[in-house]
Amino acid sequence: MEVHHHPKAEKKNFKEYFLEFLMIFLAVTLGFFAENLREHVGDKDKEKEYLSSMVSELQYDTTKYNEIIKTISYIRPVLDSLYINAKEAKRFNYVLQGKWNTPVNEQSTTYQPSLTTIEQLKSSGNLRLIDDKDLANKIIGYAAFVQNRLLSTRLADMTAAINNVFYQEDDISDESDFNRKMDDNMQHKTLPANSALFDMTLIVRDSVTLNKLANSFINLKARDYGYSIVISQADSLATELIQLINNKYHFIRE
């Protein structure tokens, strides 16, 4: 019986082993760099997406801040007039005049920024995508200012002062005219800013009670003033942040 001998495999030399190793090494290395590049490009795209959204929100914030500042400036002398109206109620036939009372009741002097994009960045851990550390710090600083100085303290003070005015008026006023005007507004879907003026007849005459009402207007005026200062600071921080982002990505065309 004939026996077939398998030919012996040709032994590779060192050079061939080295070339194989080099090819495998280069393939792995290139794959590693390609993956890193892909992640880097993806991260940069995410960063631009987040910052573009943030600029839009900041622009909205600055618009609202300026609206609030203008409203507070308009309301300030109105509150002075209401103070005199309540303090010297007899001179006004014990009626809170609609020309002063309506704007105070209808005009909003508070604003609460949402910080939606910043909160998404923080909660998802994607704040790391902002490679400019100065910009990242400015973002954190703006969020902290809004949450700690603008919302938690000042907004609560403003709400309390506004509610105090309402409580004082509700306790000592005949709101029949107010009720009629509100029904008319609801029927015609009138916006608060376009509401018809309404008087409130005061049903008390004692000076102590009227003084409390008068003081509530001055307290609101003081709160408005403090709030406008903080709103101006928030506006400056938001504007600076918009400029920093735009200097890098040019989202806003001059």
C-alpha positions in Angstrom: 0.0 0.0 0.0 1.4 3.3 -1.0 1.9 5.9 1.7 1.4 9.5 0.9 3.5 11.9 2.9 2.1 15.4 3.4 4.5 18.1 2.4 5.9 20.0 5.3 4.7 23.6 5.7 7.3 26.1 4.7 8.6 27.7 7.8 8.1 31.5 8.0 11.0 33.7 8.6 11.2 36.6 11.0 10.6 39.2 8.4 7.2 37.6 7.4 6.1 37.4 11.1 7.1 41.0 11.6 5.1 42.1 8.5 2.0 40.2 9.7 2.3 41.8 13.1 2.8 45.2 11.6 -0.3 44.9 9.4 -2.4 43.8 12.4 -1.0 46.5 14.6 -1.7 49.2 11.9 -5.2 47.9 11.3 -6.1 48.0 15.0 -4.5 51.4 15.5 -6.2 52.9 12.5 -9.5 51.4 13.7 -8.9 53.0 17.1 -8.1 56.4 15.6 -11.1 56.2 13.3 -13.4 55.4 16.2 -12.0 58.2 18.3 -12.4 60.6 15.3 -16.0 59.5 14.8 -16.8 60.1 18.5 -15.0 63.4 18.4 -17.0 64.6 15.4 -20.2 63.3 17.0 -19.4 65.2 20.2 -18.7 68.4 18.4 -22.0 68.1 16.5 -23.8 67.5 19.9 -21.9 70.5 21.4 -23.0 72.8 18.5 -26.6 71.5 18.8 -26.8 72.2 22.5 -25.2 75.6 22.2 -27.4 76.6 19.3 -30.5 75.7 21.4 -29.0 77.5 24.4 -28.5 80.7 22.4 -32.2 80.7 21.3 -33.3 80.3 25.0 -30.9 83.0 26.2 -32.2 85.4 23.5 -35.8 84.7 24.7 -34.6 85.3 28.3 -33.0 88.7 27.5 -36.2 89.7 25.6 -38.3 88.9 28.7 -35.8 90.5 31.1 -36.1 93.8 29.2 -39.9 93.6 29.0 -40.0 93.2 32.8 -37.6 96.1 33.4 -39.8 98.3 31.2 -43.0 97.2 33.0 -41.4 97.9 36.4 -40.4 101.4 35.3 -44.0 102.0 34.1 -45.6 100.6 37.3 -43.3 102.6 39.7 -45.1 106.0 39.4 -48.5 104.2 39.3 -47.8 102.6 42.7 -46.9 106.1 44.0 -50.3 107.3 42.8 -52.1 104.3 44.4 -50.3 105.0 47.7 -51.7 108.6 47.7 -55.0 107.2 46.5 -55.3 104.9 49.6 -53.5 107.3 52.1 -55.9 110.2 51.2 -58.9 108.0 50.3 -61.4 110.7 51.3 -60.1 113.0 48.6 -60.9 110.3 46.1 -64.3 109.5 47.5 -63.0 106.3 48.9 -62.5 104.8 45.5 -59.3 103.1 44.2 -59.0 104.7 40.8 -59.0 102.3 37.8 -56.4 104.3 35.9 -53.8 103.3 38.6 -55.4 100.2 40.1 -56.0 98.2 36.8 -52.3 98.3 35.6 -51.1 97.0 39.0 -53.6 94.2 39.0 -53.1 93.2 35.3 -49.4 93.8 34.5 -47.0 91.0 35.2 -43.6 92.0 36.7 -42.0 88.6 37.1 -40.4 86.1 34.8 -39.1 82.6 35.3 -36.4 81.3 32.9 -36.7 77.7 32.0 -33.0 76.8 31.6 -34.1 73.8 29.6 -30.9 73.2 27.6 -28.6 73.9 30.6 -30.5 71.5 32.7 -30.3 68.8 30.0 -26.5 69.4 29.7 -26.1 69.0 33.5 -28.5 66.0 34.0 -27.1 64.0 31.1 -23.5 64.6 31.9 -23.0 66.3 28.6 -21.6 69.4 30.1 -18.2 67.7 29.4 -18.9 68.3 25.7 -18.2 72.1 26.2 -14.4 72.0 25.6 -14.0 75.7 26.3 -13.7 75.7 30.1 -14.4 79.4 30.5 -17.6 79.1 28.5 -18.6 76.0 30.6 -18.0 78.0 33.8 -20.1 80.9 32.5 -23.0 78.5 31.7 -22.8 77.1 35.2 -22.6 80.6 36.7 -25.6 81.9 34.8 -27.7 78.8 35.9 -26.6 79.3 39.5 -27.5 83.0 39.4 -30.9 82.4 38.0 -31.7 79.6 40.3 -30.3 81.1 43.5 -30.7 84.9 43.1 -33.5 85.3 40.6 -35.9 82.5 41.3 -35.6 81.1 44.8 -35.4 84.4 46.7 -36.4 87.4 44.5 -39.3 85.6 42.8 -40.7 84.5 46.1 -40.4 88.0 47.5 -42.2 89.5 44.5 -45.0 87.0 44.6 -45.5 87.7 48.3 -45.6 91.5 47.7 -48.1 91.2 44.8 -50.3 88.8 46.8 -50.3 91.2 49.8 -51.7 93.9 47.6 -54.4 91.6 46.4 -55.2 90.4 49.9 -55.5 94.0 51.2 -57.7 95.1 48.3 -59.9 92.0 48.6 -60.5 92.6 52.3 -61.7 96.2 52.1 -63.0 96.7 48.6 -66.3 96.3 46.8 -65.2 94.5 43.6 -68.5 94.7 41.7 -67.0 96.9 39.0 -64.0 94.5 38.8 -66.3 91.6 38.4 -68.3 93.2 35.6 -65.1 94.1 33.7 -63.7 90.6 34.2 -66.9 89.0 32.8 -66.7 91.3 29.8 -63.0 90.4 29.3 -63.8 86.7 29.4 -66.8 87.1 27.0 -64.7 88.9 24.4 -61.4 87.0 25.2 -59.7 90.3 26.0 -56.0 90.0 27.0 -55.1 91.3 30.4 -52.9 94.1 28.9 -56.0 95.4 27.1 -58.4 95.1 30.0 -60.9 97.9 30.6 -60.1 100.1 33.6 -62.0 99.1 36.8 -62.5 101.1 40.0 -62.7 99.5 43.5 -64.9 101.2 46.1 -63.4 101.1 49.5 -65.8 99.9 52.1 -63.8 101.0 55.2 -63.0 104.4 56.4 -60.5 104.0 59.3 -57.0 105.3 58.7 -55.2 102.3 60.1 -56.7 99.9 57.6 -56.2 102.3 54.8 -52.6 102.9 55.8 -52.0 99.1 55.5 -53.4 99.2 52.0 -51.2 102.2 51.1 -48.1 100.6 52.6 -48.7 97.4 50.5 -48.2 99.5 47.3 -45.0 101.0 48.6 -43.8 97.5 49.7 -44.5 96.3 46.1 -42.6 99.2 44.7 -39.6 98.4 46.9 -39.7 94.7 45.8 -40.0 95.8 42.2 -36.9 97.9 42.5 -34.8 95.1 44.1 -36.1 92.6 41.5 -35.3 95.0 38.6 -31.6 95.1 39.8 -31.3 91.3 39.8 -33.2 91.1 36.5 -30.6 93.6 35.0 -27.8 91.4 36.3 -29.3 88.3 34.8 -29.7 90.1 31.5 -26.0 91.1 31.5 -24.9 87.5 32.3 -27.2 86.1 29.5 -26.0 88.7 27.0 -22.3 87.9 27.8 -23.0 84.2 27.4 -24.6 84.7 24.0 -21.6 86.7 22.9 -19.2 84.1 24.1 -21.0 81.3 22.3 -21.5 83.4 19.1 -17.8 84.3 19.0 -17.0 80.6 18.8 -19.8 79.3 16.5 -21.3 82.4 14.9 -24.9 81.3 15.3 -26.1 84.9 15.1 -25.3 86.8 11.9 -24.5 90.5 12.4 
